[in-house]
Amino acid sequence: MTAALREAIFICGIFLIVSSKAAGQTCRGKCGDLLEDCSCRTTCVSLLNCCADYNQSCFQVMPHSSSMLGGRALRIHSLVLHPGGSLLCRFKGEIERDGFIDAEGHAYCISPLLYETGWIPFAVSTDGKTFDRSGEYLSVHPSKVDPAFEVTLVNATQWQYYGTPNMAGWLKMTWNSSLIGAEKVNIELWGYREFSRGAEAATNGSSPLQAELRYLYSLGRNLANTGAFSFIPEPSQDYSDWELGNIRITASSKPDGARDVQGLWSGGHVLAWHLEQAFRDDSAAWAESKCLQWDVLEKKLPSFLDELIDCPCTLAQARADTGRFHADYSCDIERGSVCTYHPGCVHCVRAIQASPTHGSGQQCCYDSTGALVLTGDSVGGSTPDRAHDWGSPPYREPPRVPGYSHWLYDVMSFYYCCLWSNRCHIYFNHRPSSGCRNYRPPRAGVVLGDPHFITFDGLRYTFNGKGEFTLVSSPDRELSVQARTEQVKLKNGTLARATWLSSVAMKEKASDVIEVRLAEGQLQVLRNQKFLPFTEQRWMDLHGVFVFAPSPQDLTAIFLSGAGVEVRLYEGTMAVTVLLPTGFTNNTQGLLGLMNSDPSDDLVTQTGEVISADATSEEIFTFGAGWNISKTSSLFTYDSKYLLDNYYFPPSHDSAFVPAFSLPEGPDDPLVADMLRMCFGEGAKFCKYDTLTTRSLTMGNATLRAYQSHRAQMAALEPVVSCGWLPTPRNGRKNGTHYLEGNALSFTCNQGYILYDSTERTCLDDGTWTGEQPYCITDDNVGFVLGAIGSISALVTMGVMIRLHNRKQDREKKEKQDQMVTQEQTC
């Protein structure tokens, strides 16, 4: 009997025993619990110890995501009910909505309108009383919804400028008609606003403002569901004060404005096409009046600029600082640099975290040279936001509502002042670019290859231990990043005397636990031991952490402190980079060392002993083994017999495994010649080691690529000096808009004006400019200015002469007094 067959019989036996014991226990109302004879935890599926009704009680839904606007039918897997029965869905323990059961008994809940993003728990009931079956779905920012599930506004520019000069005609929208499931549809307009809910809110500590997305009126009823609709909009008199909103399409059987019914939404947009007649009569005057009203209101609001993080100084820094900044989808170099609101720029990033007090956001934009673009120089410059576009926890209340608060506070005013009128200077007075003088790049530590470590301070070493270890720990910041290594298996099935990363787990304070592990050549992501799918969304807002996975080989976890953990695959080999802001200085420990710009003390044991950076490979191995994690502190998931037998039950460090500390480059080795041609330059040592230990040029090349990627990131994060923005002299010109060390700006005056003070200023390495700020005056004023300067000079000279004369008299008087004293003493 083969080993595989014996294992299969063993597993089947375990399954039958567990199933018989579990038959009498239920997961109804107990999802996440470990019962006496079976489990209701997510790991039970792979461990084969689920209670019999686990799938029906702790269900999954498909699709697993929906716009926070709601209206998407979520089918509950493994739950088959009587077609004539009833179903009630309760979201977040408080929002109850009717579900439905189709002719085949499949159960569905319709996602409700929410003003928040993230995983939303919900439960269902078939009797209207007992909600003991539960699941969850992902509520996402409206702008991140798959366009295939949206109402498309054809020629979006026409929609948002309708009523301005030369902008009229038919407006058209399209949608996927099969997603409505009806022959006739209604097309509705919904408006968004934030209004005051009175003094009562202030007394109970909640926001004084309340968000509202409300049905306004229908554009058409009982229309054929053809997937397209065109109309000529009429100005609205009754609802013209609703200036932001969405279009929704539902089955015509639904009442007008019915909440949380199946339907499709358009993206949020400025409702220029339905504004009052006064807008169409003179859109510039109408917008200017709105801009001036906004100016008055903005002056009454508290300042939010001082609590924002400064922008990275260069495009390279902005793209490399993945723990604190992320691409702005409205101006993304990866999507063709379509920067409607930032002309002249090729890429913008947003600060991932909103400011703590006001929930505000930072936006930083860059030109094709990689320079930061400022509003003092360009209408396309970087602009901060009073309300962060992505919202901020706890969401739901203004100004933290994802998307919509930002539109009301920051985008509508941009239309008033900049796009529909020429009062853009008013907008930039309240939304000036912050610059980058106070920006400090993060420090990066990496583990790659077999595995090799480069600490935050740049120390390089190799540690080939097998087990689970502390990669980074920051007790004060409550950040923990742990790494699991396993023995490398060669192509012939034998095990090499080397290890590589197989999983990394992380958590900060009370955040969700994120684990990223290697599974069949791709990255598998777990959130609190539960598989996290990225088939529908690349970005997820989780509890205390954001996760971005642009591909199955690439993932970044971002914590509230600004710490970022990048996980990349190179030819099936995992590399992990940890990015920490400067606030972690002198507050890290583990295999990536103490972050303090001193590599000599990076090899610190758990007991505080410093190992020399020149230690032998054997000494470093002992040091690394000492950073094995305890079972109580482990963040890993053990959801298979292999993980239980190899990592959960044994000690966290396999002391029986001894790696190859060095390997000879024998001339008779057929691999050496190709290896030497491939492994050269920086990273050659790691490349050679991995090639020889794994007997694979592919593995050596993957290590070299990972190393080169790390070096490129370090170069991008190199600190630069900024001297800050300089203004253009009035009635003059400034040549140049770059303000970093070594950059020079020259100044000239318009015709009829003469330049005084510095014609050129250079940014020095201490962050200061040479020279003085220039200014321009007219030829007619030159004589007056020179005369004034001459008069001032004469007055200064006269004052100096009087002062010197007084000093002379005082000195002579003192000398006479000294002589009299001397004569008296002599007598």
C-alpha angles and dihedrals in degrees: 000000000000123000090242092054093047090051091049092051090047093052092046090051091051090048093052093047093047092045092053092049093044095051092090097048127076137205092210104133092354105086110153094025129119108223128199097262103016144014136251092188123113091245091065092083094065094033090052094227102111122138112253095256097040097117092047094045101038098037137183124221133215122240092030096198139055139174111267085243087072129208098125121126110234112200115213111225122224092011114112117177137176109284091229095049130103129247128196121192122204117195121200089351093287115055111079121191134166116258125195140226119218127220092272093053096256112150123224136186122196114227110241131227108273133171094218143068131223137066110331119203119217139171134203135217132196095192099043092243113061116060100185102138116077146179140148142234135198118255109205138194109270092239091058096057116118105264089226088070096048138083105252118220102213111224096009092195091063091051094051097042097039110140095027118111114302093001114114141098133088121347118211135199132183136194142170101271093199090066093065097055096209137095094225128043142189121222115209139183118222123190130208127213141155115223138178117263095196139248094311092075093055092054095055094047099249127123114287087224129073128203120229132183104187138180110249108175144317125264091197140356133206092006124164111265095237097141094247138073133177130188144161106239123227122212112262119226100178097047104027092116088067100086102164129051153107140260118237129195121201138164111283089237089072118089118250111278095004108169125234098005125140111280149118127262132205120223118274112269145163108275096224091144094064101040121123124283091258089068092055092045094056113354094176094054091043092050093044090055090050090048092053091048089051090050091057092047094046092055090058094053122087117264115258101177098091095061095053123105114246119252122257109261096231138033089242091057092046093054094043097048093078095157093067109019135048134183116277104232091214091064111023124156089207089060099048100278096269096172105173096166095037109048113191093030128107100193141015131189131197127215104252096217122062117228112272101238106033103021090237128158139220123223124191125189131191138198129226091276090058094250124140110253115221130201089233087070106027142022085228092062129128113283129193119223128227087210120036111241092226093047123229137246132310084028118179096088129071132293089023100059108123113252100344100067088051091051092051098044102034115012103043090052089051088057092048096048106027113019102035099029139019098250095105092132088068091056093048091049087066098033106041121164113260098216123213108264092117097040115121118188119231123251118245132211123182142192117198143155121005079355118288124172132213110186127217088262094049103259112149125208143142125239117179101181121147117226140044120317144175109259096177131355127178109182095187093049092038092229120148128180116179130188131206121203130192134188115274114248115214124221091259090057098254122124120248124222089249138076137215137194116280101167143006125198128191145179139169121204108309096344126130113278110247121199123184117190140173113257123170095331095312138084117264116198127207128191113197089340092309124115111254113210122211097184093108105026133033094194126051130186105214134171107294093340141065122213125202121188113174091172140004088261099048132059137159127193116200123197129201092254091062093256112142130194117199119196118191135174121221112186089332094312119119123231123185126199121189117201118196129183118232091264087080092062111134089003106091134090137171136068092329091058139224110320104225106113090260114106092185092078099041096103097072119155124221088260092055098255114145115224116207116257086229092059120139122258089255092052091049089050090055090047092051094046088057090065093065112135127244120244091242093054096045116125094188129112118234103198103147139055089246093056093044094050097041104034115009102049101032124065115284090249120051101221091183091067115086117181129213103266092194138000129206121244094224117193089224092057107106089209096059100075094053090041093055091050090052103036110063138121122022112358093025093123093056091043093053095046093051093045092053098041094049096032086228131121087194091060092047091050091049090054091048091050092049090050093049090049089054092049090050090051091049090051090050091051094050108132117251131193121241123194093193134244122314121205126234111252114252110263089013145084136247118212110208137025102207117107106181131113111297095018116126128203124199127201133207135174131235119257111290094029132096124214120232127191122011120008090188133026128190129203110238129208091254091062097256132115125237118237129010134292107275126225135192127228132179125257090245091060096048094088092045092049093045090047090049090048090048092050091048090049091051092050091048091049092049091049092051092049092050090048092051091048091052091049090052092052092048091051094050091048092051092049091054091050091051091051092052091051091050092051091050091052091050092054 
